[in-house]
Amino acid sequence: MSERSDGRSERPSPRVRDVPAPRESSGVAGPLMRKVFTWPYRIVVAGLVRVGVRPWQLTLASLATNVVVGWLLVAGRRLLPAALLVLAGALDIFDGAVARLRGEARRSGAFLDSVFDRISDGVLFACLFWSEAGQDHRLTAGLALATLAIALFVSQIRAEAEAEGVSLSEGFFQRLERYLAVMIGLAIPGGLLPALVVLVVLGGLTVVQRGWSAIGKVGEARGG
């Protein structure tokens, strides 16, 4: 490691092949995405580290992109928000990887990232609800609101379990799957309603799955 002007050590720029693969996800889309995008992921992460991008910058950029997506949804746009969600999702994935490679992974950073994720979810689905309700599309508006509630439930169950000292990552329909479903629903004409139905049904099953797992693990941690 080299020394910086402020006396702190600086990690050398990583080689692409030395960048770890994306973290495994228990969601249905996780294994496929990890297999297909491992090398593009490594190339981008190595490049971000080399140019000096900080993880908090990526976190803020992801939040800002989601805010733009929300504004576009309220304005009645669909295809451009779908494309921007790809960018927002990628930034959300890269920030943690950059933090680990730079040796800057901290609990405070993970907390900030989690809070911003929930804000992003709120902006996305609240604006989608607003847009659909404004067009008198009551069913899709209701489903968008239900999806937001489910996303918050899934996150809250994990937070409560972790407060008990239990690690909880189960769930076959998590944030990655929600993003993919919304992207497809917005990009394909007439695809929003079926996408939201999938989000509500599979998201609801994920709440049950994660809740059941949390009850079992917390019970074991407390000695039954």
C-alpha positions in Angstrom: 0.0 0.0 0.0 1.1 3.6 -0.7 0.9 6.5 1.6 -1.4 9.4 0.9 -0.7 13.0 1.7 -2.8 12.8 4.8 -0.8 9.9 6.1 -3.4 7.2 5.5 -2.6 4.1 3.4 -4.0 3.8 0.0 -4.9 0.5 -1.6 -3.5 -0.3 -5.0 -5.9 -0.3 -8.0 -7.4 -3.7 -8.4 -6.9 -5.9 -11.4 -10.2 -6.9 -13.1 -9.6 -10.6 -12.4 -9.0 -9.9 -8.7 -12.4 -8.2 -8.2 -14.7 -10.6 -6.4 -17.8 -11.7 -8.2 -21.2 -10.2 -7.2 -22.5 -11.4 -3.9 -24.8 -14.4 -4.1 -28.5 -13.6 -3.7 -31.3 -16.0 -2.7 -33.7 -14.3 -5.1 -34.9 -16.1 -8.2 -33.0 -13.8 -10.5 -29.8 -13.6 -8.5 -28.0 -16.7 -9.7 -28.7 -15.9 -13.4 -27.7 -12.3 -13.1 -24.5 -13.3 -11.2 -23.6 -15.8 -13.9 -24.2 -13.5 -16.9 -22.9 -10.2 -15.5 -19.9 -11.3 -13.4 -17.2 -10.1 -15.8 -19.0 -6.8 -16.8 -19.5 -6.2 -13.1 -15.8 -6.8 -12.4 -14.7 -4.4 -15.2 -16.9 -1.6 -14.1 -16.1 -2.0 -10.4 -12.3 -2.0 -11.1 -12.7 1.1 -13.3 -14.7 3.0 -10.6 -12.0 2.2 -8.0 -9.2 3.3 -10.3 -10.7 6.7 -11.1 -11.3 7.3 -7.4 -15.1 7.1 -7.1 -16.2 6.9 -3.5 -19.1 4.5 -2.4 -21.2 7.3 -0.9 -21.1 9.1 -4.3 -22.6 6.0 -5.9 -25.2 5.8 -3.2 -26.3 9.4 -3.7 -26.2 9.0 -7.5 -28.5 6.0 -7.2 -31.0 7.9 -5.0 -30.9 10.9 -7.4 -31.5 8.7 -10.4 -34.6 7.2 -8.6 -35.9 10.7 -7.9 -35.6 11.5 -11.6 -37.4 8.3 -12.4 -40.2 9.3 -10.1 -40.5 12.7 -11.6 -40.7 11.2 -15.1 -43.4 8.7 -14.0 -45.5 11.5 -12.6 -45.0 13.3 -15.9 -46.5 10.2 -17.7 -43.3 8.8 -19.1 -42.6 5.1 -19.1 -39.8 4.0 -21.4 -37.2 6.4 -20.2 -37.8 5.6 -16.5 -37.4 2.0 -17.3 -34.0 2.7 -18.9 -32.9 4.9 -15.9 -33.9 2.1 -13.5 -31.1 0.0 -15.0 -28.7 2.8 -14.1 -30.1 3.2 -10.6 -30.0 -0.5 -9.9 -26.4 -0.8 -11.2 -25.2 2.1 -9.0 -26.9 0.5 -6.0 -25.0 -2.7 -6.7 -21.6 -1.1 -7.3 -21.5 1.1 -4.2 -21.0 -1.9 -1.8 -18.4 -3.5 -4.0 -16.4 -0.3 -4.3 -16.6 0.2 -0.5 -15.2 -3.3 0.1 -12.4 -2.9 -2.4 -11.4 0.5 -1.1 -11.4 -0.8 2.5 -14.2 1.6 3.4 -17.0 -0.9 4.2 -18.5 0.4 7.5 -21.7 -0.1 9.4 -22.5 3.5 9.0 -22.2 3.2 5.2 -24.4 0.0 5.2 -26.9 1.9 7.3 -27.0 4.9 5.0 -27.3 2.6 2.0 -30.2 0.8 3.5 -32.0 4.0 4.4 -31.5 5.4 0.9 -32.8 2.1 -0.6 -36.0 2.5 1.3 -36.3 6.2 0.2 -35.8 5.1 -3.4 -38.4 2.4 -3.1 -40.8 5.0 -1.6 -40.2 7.5 -4.4 -40.5 4.9 -7.1 -43.8 3.3 -6.1 -45.4 6.4 -4.6 -44.8 8.3 -7.9 -46.1 5.3 -9.9 -49.2 5.3 -7.7 -49.6 9.0 -8.2 -49.2 8.7 -11.9 -51.7 5.8 -12.3 -54.2 7.3 -9.9 -54.0 10.6 -11.8 -55.0 8.7 -15.0 -57.9 7.0 -13.1 -56.1 3.6 -13.4 -57.3 2.5 -10.0 -56.2 -1.1 -10.2 -52.6 -0.4 -11.1 -52.5 2.5 -8.7 -53.7 0.2 -5.9 -51.2 -2.5 -6.9 -48.3 0.0 -6.9 -49.2 1.1 -3.4 -49.5 -2.5 -2.2 -46.1 -3.2 -3.7 -44.6 -0.4 -1.7 -46.1 -1.7 1.5 -44.8 -5.2 0.7 -41.3 -3.9 0.0 -41.2 -2.1 3.3 -42.5 -5.2 5.1 -39.7 -7.4 3.6 -37.1 -4.8 4.7 -38.6 -4.4 8.2 -38.6 -8.1 8.9 -34.9 -8.3 8.1 -34.2 -5.2 10.2 -36.1 -6.6 13.2 -34.3 -10.0 12.9 -30.9 -8.3 12.7 -31.8 -6.3 15.8 -32.1 -9.7 17.5 -28.6 -10.6 16.2 -29.9 -12.9 13.5 -28.7 -12.8 9.9 -31.6 -12.9 7.5 -31.3 -12.9 3.7 -34.0 -15.4 2.6 -36.6 -14.3 0.0 -37.0 -15.4 -3.6 -38.4 -12.1 -4.7 -36.3 -9.2 -3.3 -35.1 -5.8 -4.5 -33.3 -7.0 -7.6 -36.4 -8.9 -8.7 -38.7 -5.9 -8.0 -36.5 -3.7 -10.1 -36.5 -6.1 -13.0 -40.3 -6.5 -12.9 -40.8 -2.8 -12.9 -38.4 -2.2 -15.7 -40.1 -4.8 -17.9 -43.6 -3.5 -16.9 -42.7 0.0 -17.9 -40.8 -0.9 -21.1 -43.4 -3.2 -22.6 -46.8 -1.6 -23.7 -49.5 -3.0 -21.5 -47.0 -4.7 -19.3 -47.4 -2.6 -16.2 -50.5 -4.3 -14.8 -49.2 -7.9 -15.1 -45.8 -6.8 -13.7 -47.5 -5.3 -10.6 -49.6 -8.4 -10.1 -46.4 -10.5 -10.1 -44.8 -8.0 -7.7 -47.8 -8.2 -5.2 -48.2 -12.0 -5.4 -44.6 -13.0 -5.2 -43.7 -10.1 -2.9 -46.5 -11.2 -0.5 -45.2 -14.8 -0.6 -41.7 -13.4 0.2 -43.1 -11.6 3.3 -44.5 -14.9 4.5 -41.3 -16.8 3.6 -39.0 -14.3 5.3 -41.3 -13.9 8.3 -41.5 -17.6 8.9 -37.7 -17.9 8.6 -37.2 -15.0 11.0 -39.5 -16.5 13.7 -37.5 -19.8 13.5 -34.1 -18.2 13.7 -35.0 -15.7 16.4 -36.5 -18.5 18.4 -33.3 -20.5 18.1 -31.2 -17.5 19.0 -33.2 -17.1 22.2 -32.9 -20.7 23.0 -36.3 -21.8 21.8 
